[in-house]
Each structure stands twice: as C-alpha cells, then as structure tokens.
Amino acid sequence: MEQQQLNIVYGDCINENMTKVYENIFLFLGVTPESNFTYLPDQPTPQDTINFTGNFTSPFGRIVRWEWDFGDGNTSHGETIGLEFDGIDDYISIFNTPSLEIIDTITLEAWFKLNSDPNCDTNNNYRWLITKVGSWSIILEQNRQPTWSVKVDGESYRWFSSTPIWPIEEWVHVAWTYKSKTGEMTAFFNGNNYTNSIGITGDIDTDGNNLQINKPNCAVCPVKGGNFPGSIRDFRIYKRVLTSDEIYQNYISTNDNEIVTSDLVGWWKMNEMGKAAIDIIGNNDATVYGAKWINHAEHKYSNPGTYAVELTVWNEEGLSNSISKNITIS
C-alpha cells in the first residue's frame, strides 16, 4: 500500500481536485504529476540502442520515483539529466548572494540541448539563455549561435559572438570566460577553445540582480527576443578563468569527482525533480517556474515487433501518472 498525504479543506472552494465529504468540508488528495516521453531513432531496428527521454512536472509535491516499462519484460529507473524549457514562459531564478557578485575573472559553463530552431521570422530575433541583468548576459541568436556580453564600469554591454552553430536535439558543452585586466573574452565549444576577443578592460558591474535561466515575461518572439526552447544541465560558475585543459577535463568527465572544483562558487546539476534546482556547492538554490525535469533511459530490443512502452512517475504525496506509447521494431 502506498502512503498518501490527506488534506482537509474547509470553505467554499470546490474544484476538480477536491472531494466533498460534508457541507463546506472537502478532501484534497493533491494534483497528479504530468508526464510525456519521446524516443530516437523514430524507426528503430533490433541493432539500435533506443534513447528514451521523459519529461514531467508535479504541481503538488516533487517527483520521487519513476519507472520505464519497455514492454518486453525489461524495466529501468533511468536517470534525471536536466531541466527542459518550453521557450515561452518557463524559467528559473537564482536569488542573488555575495558569492555571485563576481567582478574580475569569471567562467560560466553548462550543457545545453536545443529542441527546435529558435528563429521566428526574418527579423533579428534572439532567445535568452542565462542572464544576470546589469552584469552579464548570454543569448542565442536566430542563427543558433550564442552571444555573450559583460557590462564593465557602467559602459554598455559588449556583445561577443562565441561558438559554432548549435545543432538541434543534441547536447553541447559550452563555456565562456572573461578576464577584467586584459578584457579577454573566450568561448569553448565541446571542450575546445573556439574563439577569443579582446574588448573593454575593467571590473564587471554588480547591480544586485538575481541570476536567471530564461527570463520571466519575455515570450515576445517574433518581435525582438524570447526564451530558449531546450534543456540545460550542469550549470557552473567559477570566480576565475579556467584553463583550456580544465575546461576540456570538465567536458570529458564521466562523474562528479572529475569536475574541477577550485574557485567553483555555484553548481546546479539539475537532477533534483522538485520545485528547486539545488546548488550543491554554494547556498544559491534556484526556484523552478514551469520547466520540466528530464529523465533519460536506454534500451535495445532483441526481436522485431510492436511493444507498449510505459513511463510512470510518482510524487512525494503518492500520486502517480502513466503514459504509454507503442514502438515498432522492424
């Protein structure tokens, strides 16, 4: 028997999630999670390892358990690997603390996956990625190339086009660095130094604003900008410029013990499944607004046929949701 939390509500507040037991008295069992999944390749054979990607939200209680049933007698719990943003109004906000007010040397690093082409029309549109308003910002241009900038000594932002065109539906590792004494800005793509630029020298401005991945109230594309339609995981901030070797080490790392931690002030793994993305290094937990947690599983079928694949998720209140799709192996 699964344990569930029971809530008793008194008042005139009838809705579909409540059961009336007496006049003005209701039982509230919570709101079930929502889940969905996709898989690639979309026409698999017995020789293919199939990548299943599930996403889920839980309006009432964080997700604590999930299970894949591949329909051939095999199951898996998969692995939570990031947060997915709808490109409309999903975002996360990280409350500003002194450790995030970095003024001289900085490295920003994360894994991204673009879900769709960010271009809206022929205008010069862009999508927000990560920003600390008044200090620095990273956006994704309509050509799928990110641009990043720092605001120095009260001057306007200096935009610096950085990495190659990002692919769609593929994880990429990206890092940016800035050195105040020389004005050098460097971008890394999948562990390699991609481009350098020398600009304005001086300390980065600090205006005390929160750090945000995507932005609230910014779904205005195709006029001007919008939000990033994709996923992010393992976002890190360092208070120094990492060397090329250190960034490459982080790119090829296969476990947390291999990550460079010297002068690391924030690390959001994006694998918690709750209302917050936890900073496992500092005290800068992020509040999640609408973004969906991603679970990844792999499976290989031995024989051709059609199989019913089912993903089930449970939240901490014991409420569950399942979704099933048929997959044909030919």
Secondary structure, DSSP 8 states (H G I E B T S, - for coil): ------EEEESS---TTEEEEETTEEEE-----EEEEEEESSS--TT--EEEEEEEE-SSS-EEEEEEE-SSS-EE--EEEEEEEESSS-EEEE---GGG---SEEEEEEEEEE-S----SSS--EEEEEEETTTEEEEEETTS-EEEEE-BTT---EEEE-S----BSSEEEEEEEEETTTTEEEEEETTEEEEEEE---S-B------EEES-TT---TTSSEEE-EEEEEEEEEESS---HHHHHHHHH--SGGGS--TTEEEEE-----SSEE-BSSSS--EEEES-EEEEEEEE--SS-EEEEEEEEEEETTS-EEEEEEEEEE-
